[in-house]
Amino acid sequence: MHDARDVEDTRLLEAKRHAELLATYYPVVVDRCRLVLPDSDAYEVAHNVAERLLRELVAGKTYGVPFRVVVHKVIDWKIKE
């Protein structure tokens, strides 16, 4: 399953379809945040995750790991902030 998701992520990254890429991960971001934070905080942190990822993508940042890994690491970091 990861292989197909990684291929699709790469396609979206190369096409600079950042909003579509982030939209595929947003439910996961919210769910992970809601597991450890009250709802009011979870949605704020989820927004911060999406904002950071979008800012990096628009700036042209590239990653040495699959995008799904980046998403989960940013979630971890933002929850701890």
N, C-alpha and C positions, 0 to 999 in steps of 0.2 A: 504494500500500500504506500509506503513512504516513497518508493521509486516513482510512482505515478504522480504523487503530490509534488515531489521535487522537480520533476520534468515540467509540470504545469507552472510551478513557481518560477523556474528559470525562464520559461516562455514569457510570462507576465513581466518579469524583471527586464528582460531584453527589450520588450515592447514598451517599456515605461508605463505600464498600466498599473500604477501604484495603488490607486483607489480600489480597483478590482481585487488586487492581491491582498490588501489589508482587509477588505470586506470578507474574504474567505476565512481569515483568522480571527476576526473580531468576536464571534461567539465563544471561541475557545479562550480568548483573553478574558472576557467577562466571566466565564465559568470558573476559570482558575482564580481570579480575583475574589469571586464570591465564596469560594471554598474557605478562604482564610480571613476575609474582611467583612464587616457589616456592609449591607447593600449600598448605603450612601457613599461609603469610602470605596467600595469595589468599583462602582461606575466611574468615579473620579480617577482612580488608578488606571482603569482600563482606557480611559480617555488619554491619560498621560502616556501610556504605552503606545497607543496608536499615533499620537502626536509625535513622539520621538522617532518611531519607525518611519513615518511619512517624511519628517524633516531629513532624516538620514538618506532615504531613498531619493528625494528630490535633489539633494546635494551630490548625488552620484556615488555614495558610499557603496563599496563592494565588500563581500564577506567570504571568508575562506571555508565556511561551513554552509550546509543547506539553510535556506531562509527560515524553515520551521524551527531550527535550533536557535537562531537569532531571536525569533519571537519569544520562545520560552525563556531564554536568558534575560531578555529585557523585562519580561513579566516578573521574574525572580528579583531583579534589581529594583524595579519600581515598587514592588510590594515592601521591600526592606527600607525604602527611603522614608 
